Amino acid sequence: MTQKDLKQIGQNILKEFEITNIPIKYKDVQRGRSTRRSIIIPKWSALERGEAYSLYYVLHEVSHQVLRHVSKVPIKMHGKEFKDMEGKLLARYDLVPIYMKAYVKELYNSKLKKTVYKKEKRK
Ligand SMILES: [Zn+2]
């Protein structure tokens, strides 16, 4: 999947939730963010850790945007509602998140029945 494909996936999900004014941009940044104006995704996330992870990163930031849009009350940044939303979007691609705090340490593919991403241990 190219950055273009990944952006398209993200934009299509936003559209489903009637969010049409938030562009998704790949930039040379360390961390992604989802603001009231745009979604920024780090370029490295689409290059370094394989397809499952690059898709996860987009769905993570898109989940922030969708929740901001649909929830009436402020919600905890990486709380239960967030993980439910993210989990639902990942499930569309047969991905099951295994969390370490806010982010995944592993992604499991329920169809292939195997781990498709595993965070490397730092040396
Ligand atoms: Zn986040």
Boltz pocket constraint, residues with backbone or C-beta under 6 A from the ligand:
constraints:
  - pocket:
      binder: B
      contacts: [[A, 60], [A, 64], [A, 77], [A, 78], [A, 102]]
      max_distance: 6.0
